[in-house]
Amino acid sequence: MTAMFTALGAWNWLIFGFVLMGLELLAPGVFLFWLGLAALLVGLLALLLEPGWQVQILLFGLFAAAAVPLWRRMARGGDAEAHATNPFLNRRTDALVGREFTLEKPIEGGVGTVRIDDTVWRVFGPDTPAGSRVRIVAADGVKLTVAAV
């Protein structure tokens, strides 16, 4: 067992890193990519500095552990930027709350329609005649709740 660890060299780490990255192609999930990157870093450091096997194992553990928060930051970072620039991303109906429209069909039995841009939407609210102005007061998925203005 110790022979396996003492034989660890730069080329072994580099091969191990490329194998892990190759496995990532077969089973994508971005997890093996980071472990492969950690192994490649250890391989490059082993080529340059020639540390003992204990240091190589320790470096691999440190690089692999550091990759987790780095991956989480990168995975969530894009979403945070998109959400900051467009708070209604994936919730477009929330942007309609507060806007006023004219009823295309009367609200009868609690259901009517309005035209919003080029789309006819079903709206829910108190009975109101066609042609009346209504304000969207709530949006839940595609359900728009209105009140007469």
MODELLER restraints for C-alpha pairs under 7 A, 6 or more apart:
rsr = mdl.restraints
at = mdl.atoms
rsr.add(forms.Gaussian(group=physical.xy_distance, feature=features.Distance(at['CA:5:A'], at['CA:53:A']), mean=6.08, stdev=0.5))
rsr.add(forms.Gaussian(group=physical.xy_distance, feature=features.Distance(at['CA:6:A'], at['CA:53:A']), mean=5.73, stdev=0.5))
rsr.add(forms.Gaussian(group=physical.xy_distance, feature=features.Distance(at['CA:8:A'], at['CA:53:A']), mean=6.09, stdev=0.5))
rsr.add(forms.Gaussian(group=physical.xy_distance, feature=features.Distance(at['CA:9:A'], at['CA:46:A']), mean=6.70, stdev=0.5))
rsr.add(forms.Gaussian(group=physical.xy_distance, feature=features.Distance(at['CA:10:A'], at['CA:43:A']), mean=4.33, stdev=0.5))
rsr.add(forms.Gaussian(group=physical.xy_distance, feature=features.Distance(at['CA:10:A'], at['CA:44:A']), mean=6.66, stdev=0.5))
rsr.add(forms.Gaussian(group=physical.xy_distance, feature=features.Distance(at['CA:10:A'], at['CA:46:A']), mean=4.86, stdev=0.5))
rsr.add(forms.Gaussian(group=physical.xy_distance, feature=features.Distance(at['CA:10:A'], at['CA:47:A']), mean=5.30, stdev=0.5))
rsr.add(forms.Gaussian(group=physical.xy_distance, feature=features.Distance(at['CA:11:A'], at['CA:43:A']), mean=6.49, stdev=0.5))
rsr.add(forms.Gaussian(group=physical.xy_distance, feature=features.Distance(at['CA:13:A'], at['CA:39:A']), mean=5.37, stdev=0.5))
rsr.add(forms.Gaussian(group=physical.xy_distance, feature=features.Distance(at['CA:13:A'], at['CA:40:A']), mean=6.16, stdev=0.5))
rsr.add(forms.Gaussian(group=physical.xy_distance, feature=features.Distance(at['CA:13:A'], at['CA:42:A']), mean=6.49, stdev=0.5))
rsr.add(forms.Gaussian(group=physical.xy_distance, feature=features.Distance(at['CA:13:A'], at['CA:43:A']), mean=4.64, stdev=0.5))
rsr.add(forms.Gaussian(group=physical.xy_distance, feature=features.Distance(at['CA:14:A'], at['CA:39:A']), mean=6.44, stdev=0.5))
rsr.add(forms.Gaussian(group=physical.xy_distance, feature=features.Distance(at['CA:14:A'], at['CA:40:A']), mean=5.01, stdev=0.5))
rsr.add(forms.Gaussian(group=physical.xy_distance, feature=features.Distance(at['CA:14:A'], at['CA:43:A']), mean=5.01, stdev=0.5))
rsr.add(forms.Gaussian(group=physical.xy_distance, feature=features.Distance(at['CA:16:A'], at['CA:39:A']), mean=6.49, stdev=0.5))
rsr.add(forms.Gaussian(group=physical.xy_distance, feature=features.Distance(at['CA:17:A'], at['CA:36:A']), mean=3.95, stdev=0.5))
rsr.add(forms.Gaussian(group=physical.xy_distance, feature=features.Distance(at['CA:17:A'], at['CA:37:A']), mean=6.18, stdev=0.5))
rsr.add(forms.Gaussian(group=physical.xy_distance, feature=features.Distance(at['CA:17:A'], at['CA:39:A']), mean=4.67, stdev=0.5))
rsr.add(forms.Gaussian(group=physical.xy_distance, feature=features.Distance(at['CA:17:A'], at['CA:40:A']), mean=4.97, stdev=0.5))
rsr.add(forms.Gaussian(group=physical.xy_distance, feature=features.Distance(at['CA:18:A'], at['CA:36:A']), mean=6.32, stdev=0.5))
rsr.add(forms.Gaussian(group=physical.xy_distance, feature=features.Distance(at['CA:20:A'], at['CA:32:A']), mean=5.66, stdev=0.5))
rsr.add(forms.Gaussian(group=physical.xy_distance, feature=features.Distance(at['CA:20:A'], at['CA:33:A']), mean=6.59, stdev=0.5))
rsr.add(forms.Gaussian(group=physical.xy_distance, feature=features.Distance(at['CA:20:A'], at['CA:35:A']), mean=6.94, stdev=0.5))
rsr.add(forms.Gaussian(group=physical.xy_distance, feature=features.Distance(at['CA:20:A'], at['CA:36:A']), mean=4.86, stdev=0.5))
rsr.add(forms.Gaussian(group=physical.xy_distance, feature=features.Distance(at['CA:21:A'], at['CA:32:A']), mean=6.23, stdev=0.5))
rsr.add(forms.Gaussian(group=physical.xy_distance, feature=features.Distance(at['CA:21:A'], at['CA:33:A']), mean=5.07, stdev=0.5))
rsr.add(forms.Gaussian(group=physical.xy_distance, feature=features.Distance(at['CA:21:A'], at['CA:36:A']), mean=5.34, stdev=0.5))
rsr.add(forms.Gaussian(group=physical.xy_distance, feature=features.Distance(at['CA:24:A'], at['CA:30:A']), mean=6.69, stdev=0.5))
rsr.add(forms.Gaussian(group=physical.xy_distance, feature=features.Distance(at['CA:24:A'], at['CA:32:A']), mean=5.41, stdev=0.5))
rsr.add(forms.Gaussian(group=physical.xy_distance, feature=features.Distance(at['CA:24:A'], at['CA:33:A']), mean=5.90, stdev=0.5))
rsr.add(forms.Gaussian(group=physical.xy_distance, feature=features.Distance(at['CA:34:A'], at['CA:64:A']), mean=6.75, stdev=0.5))
rsr.add(forms.Gaussian(group=physical.xy_distance, feature=features.Distance(at['CA:34:A'], at['CA:67:A']), mean=5.98, stdev=0.5))
rsr.add(forms.Gaussian(group=physical.xy_distance, feature=features.Distance(at['CA:35:A'], at['CA:64:A']), mean=5.57, stdev=0.5))
rsr.add(forms.Gaussian(group=physical.xy_distance, feature=features.Distance(at['CA:38:A'], at['CA:60:A']), mean=5.79, stdev=0.5))
rsr.add(forms.Gaussian(group=physical.xy_distance, feature=features.Distance(at['CA:38:A'], at['CA:63:A']), mean=5.13, stdev=0.5))
rsr.add(forms.Gaussian(group=physical.xy_distance, feature=features.Distance(at['CA:38:A'], at['CA:64:A']), mean=5.51, stdev=0.5))
rsr.add(forms.Gaussian(group=physical.xy_distance, feature=features.Distance(at['CA:39:A'], at['CA:60:A']), mean=6.10, stdev=0.5))
rsr.add(forms.Gaussian(group=physical.xy_distance, feature=features.Distance(at['CA:42:A'], at['CA:56:A']), mean=6.34, stdev=0.5))
rsr.add(forms.Gaussian(group=physical.xy_distance, feature=features.Distance(at['CA:42:A'], at['CA:59:A']), mean=6.44, stdev=0.5))
rsr.add(forms.Gaussian(group=physical.xy_distance, feature=features.Distance(at['CA:42:A'], at['CA:60:A']), mean=6.08, stdev=0.5))
rsr.add(forms.Gaussian(group=physical.xy_distance, feature=features.Distance(at['CA:83:A'], at['CA:89:A']), mean=6.43, stdev=0.5))
rsr.add(forms.Gaussian(group=physical.xy_distance, feature=features.Distance(at['CA:88:A'], at['CA:94:A']), mean=6.47, stdev=0.5))
rsr.add(forms.Gaussian(group=physical.xy_distance, feature=features.Distance(at['CA:88:A'], at['CA:95:A']), mean=6.27, stdev=0.5))
rsr.add(forms.Gaussian(group=physical.xy_distance, feature=features.Distance(at['CA:93:A'], at['CA:139:A']), mean=5.94, stdev=0.5))
rsr.add(forms.Gaussian(group=physical.xy_distance, feature=features.Distance(at['CA:93:A'], at['CA:141:A']), mean=6.85, stdev=0.5))
rsr.add(forms.Gaussian(group=physical.xy_distance, feature=features.Distance(at['CA:93:A'], at['CA:142:A']), mean=6.88, stdev=0.5))
rsr.add(forms.Gaussian(group=physical.xy_distance, feature=features.Distance(at['CA:94:A'], at['CA:139:A']), mean=5.77, stdev=0.5))
rsr.add(forms.Gaussian(group=physical.xy_distance, feature=features.Distance(at['CA:96:A'], at['CA:136:A']), mean=6.68, stdev=0.5))
rsr.add(forms.Gaussian(group=physical.xy_distance, feature=features.Distance(at['CA:97:A'], at['CA:136:A']), mean=4.98, stdev=0.5))
rsr.add(forms.Gaussian(group=physical.xy_distance, feature=features.Distance(at['CA:97:A'], at['CA:137:A']), mean=5.47, stdev=0.5))
rsr.add(forms.Gaussian(group=physical.xy_distance, feature=features.Distance(at['CA:97:A'], at['CA:138:A']), mean=5.82, stdev=0.5))
rsr.add(forms.Gaussian(group=physical.xy_distance, feature=features.Distance(at['CA:97:A'], at['CA:139:A']), mean=6.62, stdev=0.5))
rsr.add(forms.Gaussian(group=physical.xy_distance, feature=features.Distance(at['CA:98:A'], at['CA:135:A']), mean=5.94, stdev=0.5))
rsr.add(forms.Gaussian(group=physical.xy_distance, feature=features.Distance(at['CA:98:A'], at['CA:136:A']), mean=5.35, stdev=0.5))
rsr.add(forms.Gaussian(group=physical.xy_distance, feature=features.Distance(at['CA:98:A'], at['CA:137:A']), mean=5.95, stdev=0.5))
rsr.add(forms.Gaussian(group=physical.xy_distance, feature=features.Distance(at['CA:99:A'], at['CA:135:A']), mean=5.63, stdev=0.5))
rsr.add(forms.Gaussian(group=physical.xy_distance, feature=features.Distance(at['CA:99:A'], at['CA:136:A']), mean=5.86, stdev=0.5))
rsr.add(forms.Gaussian(group=physical.xy_distance, feature=features.Distance(at['CA:100:A'], at['CA:133:A']), mean=6.58, stdev=0.5))
rsr.add(forms.Gaussian(group=physical.xy_distance, feature=features.Distance(at['CA:100:A'], at['CA:134:A']), mean=5.50, stdev=0.5))
rsr.add(forms.Gaussian(group=physical.xy_distance, feature=features.Distance(at['CA:100:A'], at['CA:135:A']), mean=4.28, stdev=0.5))
rsr.add(forms.Gaussian(group=physical.xy_distance, feature=features.Distance(at['CA:100:A'], at['CA:136:A']), mean=6.46, stdev=0.5))
rsr.add(forms.Gaussian(group=physical.xy_distance, feature=features.Distance(at['CA:101:A'], at['CA:114:A']), mean=6.73, stdev=0.5))
rsr.add(forms.Gaussian(group=physical.xy_distance, feature=features.Distance(at['CA:101:A'], at['CA:133:A']), mean=5.58, stdev=0.5))
rsr.add(forms.Gaussian(group=physical.xy_distance, feature=features.Distance(at['CA:101:A'], at['CA:134:A']), mean=5.51, stdev=0.5))
rsr.add(forms.Gaussian(group=physical.xy_distance, feature=features.Distance(at['CA:101:A'], at['CA:135:A']), mean=6.43, stdev=0.5))
rsr.add(forms.Gaussian(group=physical.xy_distance, feature=features.Distance(at['CA:102:A'], at['CA:114:A']), mean=6.25, stdev=0.5))
rsr.add(forms.Gaussian(group=physical.xy_distance, feature=features.Distance(at['CA:102:A'], at['CA:131:A']), mean=5.50, stdev=0.5))
rsr.add(forms.Gaussian(group=physical.xy_distance, feature=features.Distance(at['CA:102:A'], at['CA:132:A']), mean=5.52, stdev=0.5))
rsr.add(forms.Gaussian(group=physical.xy_distance, feature=features.Distance(at['CA:102:A'], at['CA:133:A']), mean=4.49, stdev=0.5))
rsr.add(forms.Gaussian(group=physical.xy_distance, feature=features.Distance(at['CA:102:A'], at['CA:134:A']), mean=6.16, stdev=0.5))
rsr.add(forms.Gaussian(group=physical.xy_distance, feature=features.Distance(at['CA:103:A'], at['CA:113:A']), mean=6.03, stdev=0.5))
rsr.add(forms.Gaussian(group=physical.xy_distance, feature=features.Distance(at['CA:103:A'], at['CA:114:A']), mean=4.71, stdev=0.5))
rsr.add(forms.Gaussian(group=physical.xy_distance, feature=features.Distance(at['CA:103:A'], at['CA:130:A']), mean=5.10, stdev=0.5))
rsr.add(forms.Gaussian(group=physical.xy_distance, feature=features.Distance(at['CA:103:A'], at['CA:131:A']), mean=5.00, stdev=0.5))
rsr.add(forms.Gaussian(group=physical.xy_distance, feature=features.Distance(at['CA:103:A'], at['CA:132:A']), mean=5.54, stdev=0.5))
rsr.add(forms.Gaussian(group=physical.xy_distance, feature=features.Distance(at['CA:103:A'], at['CA:133:A']), mean=6.34, stdev=0.5))
rsr.add(forms.Gaussian(group=physical.xy_distance, feature=features.Distance(at['CA:103:A'], at['CA:134:A']), mean=6.91, stdev=0.5))
rsr.add(forms.Gaussian(group=physical.xy_distance, feature=features.Distance(at['CA:104:A'], at['CA:113:A']), mean=5.58, stdev=0.5))
rsr.add(forms.Gaussian(group=physical.xy_distance, feature=features.Distance(at['CA:104:A'], at['CA:114:A']), mean=4.89, stdev=0.5))
rsr.add(forms.Gaussian(group=physical.xy_distance, feature=features.Distance(at['CA:104:A'], at['CA:115:A']), mean=6.44, stdev=0.5))
rsr.add(forms.Gaussian(group=physical.xy_distance, feature=features.Distance(at['CA:104:A'], at['CA:130:A']), mean=5.69, stdev=0.5))
rsr.add(forms.Gaussian(group=physical.xy_distance, feature=features.Distance(at['CA:104:A'], at['CA:131:A']), mean=6.20, stdev=0.5))
rsr.add(forms.Gaussian(group=physical.xy_distance, feature=features.Distance(at['CA:105:A'], at['CA:112:A']), mean=5.56, stdev=0.5))
rsr.add(forms.Gaussian(group=physical.xy_distance, feature=features.Distance(at['CA:105:A'], at['CA:113:A']), mean=5.21, stdev=0.5))
rsr.add(forms.Gaussian(group=physical.xy_distance, feature=features.Distance(at['CA:105:A'], at['CA:114:A']), mean=6.92, stdev=0.5))
rsr.add(forms.Gaussian(group=physical.xy_distance, feature=features.Distance(at['CA:105:A'], at['CA:130:A']), mean=4.92, stdev=0.5))
rsr.add(forms.Gaussian(group=physical.xy_distance, feature=features.Distance(at['CA:106:A'], at['CA:112:A']), mean=5.30, stdev=0.5))
rsr.add(forms.Gaussian(group=physical.xy_distance, feature=features.Distance(at['CA:106:A'], at['CA:128:A']), mean=5.70, stdev=0.5))
rsr.add(forms.Gaussian(group=physical.xy_distance, feature=features.Distance(at['CA:106:A'], at['CA:129:A']), mean=4.52, stdev=0.5))
rsr.add(forms.Gaussian(group=physical.xy_distance, feature=features.Distance(at['CA:106:A'], at['CA:130:A']), mean=4.04, stdev=0.5))
rsr.add(forms.Gaussian(group=physical.xy_distance, feature=features.Distance(at['CA:107:A'], at['CA:125:A']), mean=7.00, stdev=0.5))
rsr.add(forms.Gaussian(group=physical.xy_distance, feature=features.Distance(at['CA:107:A'], at['CA:126:A']), mean=6.82, stdev=0.5))
rsr.add(forms.Gaussian(group=physical.xy_distance, feature=features.Distance(at['CA:107:A'], at['CA:127:A']), mean=4.70, stdev=0.5))
rsr.add(forms.Gaussian(group=physical.xy_distance, feature=features.Distance(at['CA:107:A'], at['CA:128:A']), mean=5.00, stdev=0.5))
rsr.add(forms.Gaussian(group=physical.xy_distance, feature=features.Distance(at['CA:107:A'], at['CA:129:A']), mean=6.41, stdev=0.5))
rsr.add(forms.Gaussian(group=physical.xy_distance, feature=features.Distance(at['CA:108:A'], at['CA:127:A']), mean=5.08, stdev=0.5))
rsr.add(forms.Gaussian(group=physical.xy_distance, feature=features.Distance(at['CA:109:A'], at['CA:127:A']), mean=6.51, stdev=0.5))
rsr.add(forms.Gaussian(group=physical.xy_distance, feature=features.Distance(at['CA:110:A'], at['CA:124:A']), mean=5.31, stdev=0.5))
rsr.add(forms.Gaussian(group=physical.xy_distance, feature=features.Distance(at['CA:110:A'], at['CA:125:A']), mean=5.03, stdev=0.5))
rsr.add(forms.Gaussian(group=physical.xy_distance, feature=features.Distance(at['CA:110:A'], at['CA:126:A']), mean=5.47, stdev=0.5))
rsr.add(forms.Gaussian(group=physical.xy_distance, feature=features.Distance(at['CA:110:A'], at['CA:127:A']), mean=5.82, stdev=0.5))
rsr.add(forms.Gaussian(group=physical.xy_distance, feature=features.Distance(at['CA:111:A'], at['CA:122:A']), mean=6.80, stdev=0.5))
rsr.add(forms.Gaussian(group=physical.xy_distance, feature=features.Distance(at['CA:111:A'], at['CA:123:A']), mean=5.76, stdev=0.5))
rsr.add(forms.Gaussian(group=physical.xy_distance, feature=features.Distance(at['CA:111:A'], at['CA:124:A']), mean=4.73, stdev=0.5))
rsr.add(forms.Gaussian(group=physical.xy_distance, feature=features.Distance(at['CA:111:A'], at['CA:125:A']), mean=6.58, stdev=0.5))
rsr.add(forms.Gaussian(group=physical.xy_distance, feature=features.Distance(at['CA:112:A'], at['CA:122:A']), mean=5.68, stdev=0.5))
rsr.add(forms.Gaussian(group=physical.xy_distance, feature=features.Distance(at['CA:112:A'], at['CA:123:A']), mean=5.26, stdev=0.5))
rsr.add(forms.Gaussian(group=physical.xy_distance, feature=features.Distance(at['CA:112:A'], at['CA:124:A']), mean=6.42, stdev=0.5))
rsr.add(forms.Gaussian(group=physical.xy_distance, feature=features.Distance(at['CA:113:A'], at['CA:120:A']), mean=6.41, stdev=0.5))
rsr.add(forms.Gaussian(group=physical.xy_distance, feature=features.Distance(at['CA:113:A'], at['CA:121:A']), mean=5.39, stdev=0.5))
rsr.add(forms.Gaussian(group=physical.xy_distance, feature=features.Distance(at['CA:113:A'], at['CA:122:A']), mean=4.46, stdev=0.5))
rsr.add(forms.Gaussian(group=physical.xy_distance, feature=features.Distance(at['CA:113:A'], at['CA:123:A']), mean=5.43, stdev=0.5))
rsr.add(forms.Gaussian(group=physical.xy_distance, feature=features.Distance(at['CA:114:A'], at['CA:120:A']), mean=5.67, stdev=0.5))
rsr.add(forms.Gaussian(group=physical.xy_distance, feature=features.Distance(at['CA:114:A'], at['CA:121:A']), mean=5.43, stdev=0.5))
rsr.add(forms.Gaussian(group=physical.xy_distance, feature=features.Distance(at['CA:114:A'], at['CA:122:A']), mean=6.66, stdev=0.5))
rsr.add(forms.Gaussian(group=physical.xy_distance, feature=features.Distance(at['CA:114:A'], at['CA:123:A']), mean=6.95, stdev=0.5))
rsr.add(forms.Gaussian(group=physical.xy_distance, feature=features.Distance(at['CA:115:A'], at['CA:121:A']), mean=6.15, stdev=0.5))
rsr.add(forms.Gaussian(group=physical.xy_distance, feature=features.Distance(at['CA:123:A'], at['CA:143:A']), mean=6.64, stdev=0.5))
rsr.add(forms.Gaussian(group=physical.xy_distance, feature=features.Distance(at['CA:123:A'], at['CA:144:A']), mean=4.97, stdev=0.5))
rsr.add(forms.Gaussian(group=physical.xy_distance, feature=features.Distance(at['CA:123:A'], at['CA:145:A']), mean=5.71, stdev=0.5))
rsr.add(forms.Gaussian(group=physical.xy_distance, feature=features.Distance(at['CA:123:A'], at['CA:146:A']), mean=6.50, stdev=0.5))
rsr.add(forms.Gaussian(group=physical.xy_distance, feature=features.Distance(at['CA:124:A'], at['CA:144:A']), mean=6.16, stdev=0.5))
rsr.add(forms.Gaussian(group=physical.xy_distance, feature=features.Distance(at['CA:124:A'], at['CA:145:A']), mean=4.75, stdev=0.5))
rsr.add(forms.Gaussian(group=physical.xy_distance, feature=features.Distance(at['CA:124:A'], at['CA:146:A']), mean=6.06, stdev=0.5))
rsr.add(forms.Gaussian(group=physical.xy_distance, feature=features.Distance(at['CA:125:A'], at['CA:145:A']), mean=5.71, stdev=0.5))
rsr.add(forms.Gaussian(group=physical.xy_distance, feature=features.Distance(at['CA:125:A'], at['CA:146:A']), mean=5.28, stdev=0.5))
rsr.add(forms.Gaussian(group=physical.xy_distance, feature=features.Distance(at['CA:125:A'], at['CA:147:A']), mean=6.21, stdev=0.5))
rsr.add(forms.Gaussian(group=physical.xy_distance, feature=features.Distance(at['CA:133:A'], at['CA:148:A']), mean=6.19, stdev=0.5))
rsr.add(forms.Gaussian(group=physical.xy_distance, feature=features.Distance(at['CA:133:A'], at['CA:149:A']), mean=5.68, stdev=0.5))
rsr.add(forms.Gaussian(group=physical.xy_distance, feature=features.Distance(at['CA:134:A'], at['CA:146:A']), mean=6.01, stdev=0.5))
rsr.add(forms.Gaussian(group=physical.xy_distance, feature=features.Distance(at['CA:134:A'], at['CA:147:A']), mean=5.45, stdev=0.5))
rsr.add(forms.Gaussian(group=physical.xy_distance, feature=features.Distance(at['CA:134:A'], at['CA:148:A']), mean=4.40, stdev=0.5))
rsr.add(forms.Gaussian(group=physical.xy_distance, feature=features.Distance(at['CA:134:A'], at['CA:149:A']), mean=5.14, stdev=0.5))
rsr.add(forms.Gaussian(group=physical.xy_distance, feature=features.Distance(at['CA:135:A'], at['CA:146:A']), mean=5.39, stdev=0.5))
rsr.add(forms.Gaussian(group=physical.xy_distance, feature=features.Distance(at['CA:135:A'], at['CA:147:A']), mean=5.46, stdev=0.5))
rsr.add(forms.Gaussian(group=physical.xy_distance, feature=features.Distance(at['CA:135:A'], at['CA:148:A']), mean=6.33, stdev=0.5))
rsr.add(forms.Gaussian(group=physical.xy_distance, feature=features.Distance(at['CA:135:A'], at['CA:149:A']), mean=6.14, stdev=0.5))
rsr.add(forms.Gaussian(group=physical.xy_distance, feature=features.Distance(at['CA:136:A'], at['CA:144:A']), mean=6.56, stdev=0.5))
rsr.add(forms.Gaussian(group=physical.xy_distance, feature=features.Distance(at['CA:136:A'], at['CA:145:A']), mean=5.79, stdev=0.5))
rsr.add(forms.Gaussian(group=physical.xy_distance, feature=features.Distance(at['CA:136:A'], at['CA:146:A']), mean=4.34, stdev=0.5))
rsr.add(forms.Gaussian(group=physical.xy_distance, feature=features.Distance(at['CA:136:A'], at['CA:147:A']), mean=6.57, stdev=0.5))
rsr.add(forms.Gaussian(group=physical.xy_distance, feature=features.Distance(at['CA:137:A'], at['CA:145:A']), mean=5.75, stdev=0.5))
rsr.add(forms.Gaussian(group=physical.xy_distance, feature=features.Distance(at['CA:137:A'], at['CA:146:A']), mean=5.35, stdev=0.5))
rsr.add(forms.Gaussian(group=physical.xy_distance, feature=features.Distance(at['CA:137:A'], at['CA:147:A']), mean=6.63, stdev=0.5))
rsr.add(forms.Gaussian(group=physical.xy_distance, feature=features.Distance(at['CA:138:A'], at['CA:144:A']), mean=5.94, stdev=0.5))
rsr.add(forms.Gaussian(group=physical.xy_distance, feature=features.Distance(at['CA:138:A'], at['CA:145:A']), mean=5.08, stdev=0.5))
rsr.add(forms.Gaussian(group=physical.xy_distance, feature=features.Distance(at['CA:139:A'], at['CA:145:A']), mean=6.29, stdev=0.5))
